[in-house]
Amino acid sequence: RALWPGDGIPEPALLIAAFHTAFSVIGLIVIMPVFDRFVRLVKRIAPDRGPDFTKHLDPTVSRVPALAAEVARRSVMDMAGELVAQFQYMLHDSRQTPAFTRLLERADAGLDEVRRFLSKSSSPDAEHAERHLSVLHAIEHLERLVERMREWPAAAAQGSVFREIAAEVPSVFKQAELWLHDPSADPGDLVERCHELSQAVAEARRAQREDNLRAAAAGRMDADLVLRRLDAMRWMDSAVYHVWRVVHHTATREAGRRATGDDGGGTGEHG
């Protein structure tokens, strides 16, 4: 029996389908032995850029102040979640890889875009203005966190107090990371936990400063090492503070009201 209808001459559609099927099968047979190497080549040529931090920023939404503040908040939370995850990872491996550098560059660009998006939205309504203000506060603190992450302390400057604090951070920051990636969830006690961690780091920094300076004055510690360790603790204090404030300003207003503290600046935010 003929495989083709009529007088045995194949129809164009069937011929095209057969060609494409044969092409796909032959291509699969050819590439399978070198598939892993092919994947690595593609990754080098076009590395994964990670999540799109500004996917929520539809220009038409900026005309509705309440929606504009919410989509801007979600964009900020997306960035904060990735940065907090990277911060936890770097507590164990502080190498500044190309992926790390790209993340900070994307965060910088994303924060600029969110700010421009919000500049197109304004409202005389006090509640809308307050939400807008909270997002701007969060952007400012996230920008400072990006700066701190670029200045990660050298391993030699991380003394025992620094390492003790570094061991305590992940339990709180993991909760922050999970919530930042789920904006509709209830933050629960997260704002309070971040605040308590920030206060604990500030107290540890002050205690270390007094102990280390006395040790240097008595000749028990090298003065240069003391200064580097104090700088490292100021860095940790500042970084944890900014994460707390980002969480505070992006959490629900009920959660925000339960947290205390203001938006003071400088390194060693707590005095």
N, C-alpha and C positions, 0 to 999 in steps of 0.2 A: 504493500500500500504506500502511496506517495506521502512524503512528509509535508509537502507543500500543497495547498489547494489548487484546483484548476489544472493547468497543463504542467505543473511541477516547477514553475518559476516562482521563487519566493516573493512574498509581498514586502514592500519597503519597510513597513513597521516591524514585521517579524525579523527581517534582516538586521535592522538597527538594534532590536532587543537582544538578538543572539550575539551581535558584536560587543555590546556593552557587558553582557554576562561573561563572555570569554575574556574581555579586557580586565574586568574586576578579578576574576579567578587567577589569571596569569599574574596580575599585579600583586595579589596576596601571596602567591607562591614565591615571587621574587623577593618581596620585602620581609617576609617572616624571619629568615635567617639573620637579618641585620636590623630587626625591629628595635631592639634596645638601644643600639648605637644611633639609630635614626631619631628616637625620642630624645636622647641626650643632645643631639645636634639641634633639634628644634628648640629645646629649652635654652640653649646658648644663644641662638639667633633671636628668639623672641621670648625672654624670660617672663614668668608670671608676674603681672603687675599688682596682683592682689585685688581685694574688693574695691568697688567704685564708691568712694566716700560721698560723692555728690549726686548720686543717682536720684535722690529725693527732690532735688532742687529744680522743680518745674517752674519756669518763669511766669506762667499763668497763675500759679499759686501765690506769688508774691503780692497779688492784688487783694488777697484776703488775709488780713493781718494775723488772725488767730491760726489759720492753717500755715502761714509762712513761718511763724515762730515754732510751730510743732515740727515741720519738716526740717527746719534748721537745727532744732534740738536733736532730731534723730541722726542727722549727718554728723553732728558733733559727738554724739554717743558712739556712732560707728568708729570714728577716729580714736576716741578715747579707749574703746574696748581693745582695739588693735595695739595701741601704745602701752596699755596696762599689761596686756599679754606679753609683749616684747620686753617690758621692764622686768617681769618675773623671770623670763628666760635668761636675761642678761645678769641677773643676780648669781647665776651659776656659770654662765659663759659670756663674758663681757666683750668678746671679739666684735669689732664693728665691721660686719660683713657687708658686701654690696646690697644684699636684701635689706639689711638694717638701714643703710643710707637711703635707699629708695623709699622705704617706709616713712622716714622723717621728711624727705622731700615731698612726698605725696601728702603728708599731713599738713605741711606748710602751705602747699598750693590749695588743698581742700579748705583750710581755715580762711584763707584769703577769699575763696569763692563764696563761702557761707557768709562772710562779712559783707561782700558786695551784694549778695542776694537779699540780706536783711535791710541794706540801705535803700532798697526799692520798696520797702514795706513800712508803712507808718500808720498810726491810728491815734486819735484823741482819747480813745477808751483807756482808762487807767489800768485795767486788768491786762489788756493786750500789751500795753507799754511795759508792764512789769514782766511779762513772759519774755518779751523782746530783750529787756535788760538782763534777765537771767542767762539767756543764751550768750549775750555779749560777754558777760562775766566768765562763763565757761570757756569761751573762745580764748580770752586773755590768759586764763590759767593753763589751758592746753598748750598755748604757744610757749609759755614759760617751761612747761614740762618737756616739750620738744628740745628747747635750749639746754635743759639740764641733761637730757639723755645724750646729747652730743658731747657733753663734758664728763662722761662717765669716769669716775676716779680710777687711777691705776691700782693694780693689786697691792703694790707695796704700801699704799696709803690706807688700805682697809684693815684697820686694827681689830682687836677682839670685840670691841663695842659695836663697831660697824657690822661685823659678821653676825653678832647676836641679833641685831635689829633686822639684818637681811633674812635671817631665819624666821622671823615673826611676820614679815611683810606678806608672804604668799597666801597665808590663810585668809587675810582680809582682801587682798587684791584679786584673788581668784573669785571671790563672791562679787567683787566689783566688776570684773571682766564679764562674768555670766550675765549680770543684770544689764550692763551697758549694751550687750548684744541682744537684749530683749526689752525694748523701751516700754512696752505695755505692761510689763510685770510690776508687781509691788516690790519696792526696794527693801521693805521690811526694816531691819535694824542697821542696814548698810551705812547710812549717813553717820549714825552714832559710832559704829565700829571704825569707820575711817577717821572720824574726829578723835576717838580715843587713841588710835594708833599714832596719829599725828602728834598728839600731846605727849605720848610716851617717847617718841623719837626726840622731841624737843627737850624733854627732861633728861634723857640719856646724853644728848649733845652737851647740855649745860654742865652735867656732872663730869663728863669726860674732859671738857675744857678745863675745869678747875683742877682735876687730878693731873692731867698731862702738863699743864703749865707749871704746877708745883714740882712735878718730877723733873722738868727741864731746868727749872731754877736751882734745884738741888743737885743737878748733874747726873741724875739717874736715867734720863732719856736724852737722846739727841734732839736739839732744838729744831733742826730742819725737819726731822721725822714728825715731831709733835705738830708743827704747823701744817704738814701735809695731811696728817690724820684729822686735825681740826677742820681743814677744808673739806675732807671727805664726809665728815659728819654734817657739816653745814649743807653740803650737797644733798645728802640723804634726807635731812630735815626738810629742805625746800621741795624736793621731788615728792615726798609723801604728802606734804601740805597741799601741793597743787592738785594731786589726785583727789584728796578729800574735797577741795573746793569745786572741782569739776563735778564730782558726784553730788555734792550739795546743790549746785545750781541746775543740774539736769534731773534731779529727783522730783517727785511730786511735791507740791507746795506744802502738803501736810508733813512730809518727811523733812523738808527744808526747815520748817518752823521748829522742829524738834532739835535741830542742830544749832549750836551756838558758834560764835566766832565771827570775825569780819574778814575783809579782803585786804589786809595789810600787805605791804610789799617787802621786797628785799630778801636776801638769803638769811636763813635762820629766822623764818617768819614770826616765830613766837617770842622773839626778844632774846 
